[in-house]
Amino acid sequence: MRVPKGSFYYFFESKEALALAVVDEHWEGNLALELSNHAEPVRGRLQEIFDAQVDMVEAVVAEARDRGDVTVSDPREAARAVVAQLEGQVMFAKLYNSPQRLSPLWDNCRALLGVVGS
């Protein structure tokens, strides 16, 4: 959909003002998830992306469990927790424009997995 420039600036003084309005509108939830509720193709694609991430992590977690390196009982659920931890930490790092927010990621994932030994 094309919006004439004049119409856009009638409602918003800048593109940043539009972005802020979108953030304000969706402050109660994750913007990607909010969008996915309104557009089936978006939701489907987000599911594919997250499922692929979980699949990769699950394979590694299952191998680690088989070796006795981690104590999780359900590698799939553990993989979901790791992906959620990763996505959350990345979100905070971007939100605060601070890569240092990623520092606790490895320790948090080790704790989620019940890593045995050091």
C-alpha positions in Angstrom: 0.0 0.0 0.0 1.4 3.4 -1.0 0.7 6.3 1.2 1.3 9.8 -0.2 4.1 11.7 1.6 1.7 14.5 2.5 -0.8 12.1 4.1 1.9 10.4 6.2 3.2 13.7 7.5 -0.3 14.9 8.3 -0.5 12.2 10.9 3.1 11.8 11.9 5.8 14.4 12.1 8.5 11.8 11.2 9.1 8.1 10.6 10.4 7.9 14.2 7.1 9.3 15.4 5.3 6.5 13.6 7.6 3.9 15.1 7.0 5.3 18.6 3.2 5.1 17.9 3.5 1.5 16.9 5.6 0.7 20.0 3.1 2.5 22.3 0.2 0.6 20.7 1.8 -2.7 21.3 3.6 -2.1 24.6 1.8 -4.9 26.4 3.2 -7.6 24.2 6.1 -8.7 22.0 5.7 -6.8 18.7 6.5 -9.8 16.5 3.9 -11.9 18.4 1.4 -9.1 18.1 1.9 -8.9 14.4 1.7 -12.7 14.1 -1.8 -12.7 15.6 -3.1 -10.5 12.7 -1.3 -12.1 9.7 -1.3 -15.9 9.3 1.7 -15.8 6.9 3.8 -13.8 9.4 2.9 -16.2 12.2 3.7 -19.2 10.1 7.1 -17.9 9.1 8.0 -16.9 12.7 7.0 -20.5 13.8 9.3 -21.9 11.0 12.2 -19.8 12.2 11.8 -20.6 15.9 11.2 -24.3 15.2 14.4 -24.5 13.1 16.4 -22.8 16.0 14.9 -25.2 18.5 15.6 -28.2 16.3 19.3 -27.3 16.1 19.6 -26.7 19.8 17.7 -29.9 20.6 20.1 -32.0 18.6 23.1 -30.6 20.6 21.3 -30.9 23.9 20.3 -34.5 23.2 23.9 -35.4 22.4 25.1 -33.6 25.6 22.5 -35.5 27.6 23.6 -38.8 26.1 27.2 -38.1 27.1 26.1 -37.2 30.6 27.1 -33.6 30.3 23.7 -32.1 31.1 20.9 -33.3 33.3 17.8 -32.3 31.4 15.0 -34.9 31.1 13.4 -33.4 27.9 15.9 -32.1 25.3 13.1 -30.4 23.3 11.8 -28.4 26.2 15.4 -27.5 27.2 16.1 -26.4 23.7 13.0 -24.1 23.8 14.2 -22.6 27.1 17.7 -22.0 25.6 16.2 -20.3 22.5 13.9 -18.2 24.6 16.9 -17.2 26.8 18.9 -16.3 23.6 16.0 -14.3 22.0 15.3 -12.4 25.3 19.0 -11.5 25.8 19.3 -10.3 22.2 16.1 -8.3 22.6 17.5 -6.6 25.7 20.9 -6.0 24.1 19.2 -4.3 21.1 16.8 -2.4 23.3 19.5 -0.9 25.5 22.0 -0.8 22.6 24.4 -2.7 24.8 26.1 -5.9 23.7 27.2 -6.3 27.3 23.6 -7.4 28.0 24.6 -10.7 26.3 27.3 -11.4 28.9 25.2 -13.6 31.2 23.8 -15.7 28.3 26.3 -18.6 28.5 26.0 -18.9 32.3 22.2 -18.8 32.1 22.1 -21.5 29.4 24.4 -23.7 31.5 22.1 -23.3 34.4 19.0 -24.1 32.3 20.6 -27.3 31.0 21.9 -28.4 34.4 25.5 -28.6 33.1 27.5 -31.2 35.0 31.0 -30.1 36.1 32.9 -27.1 34.7 
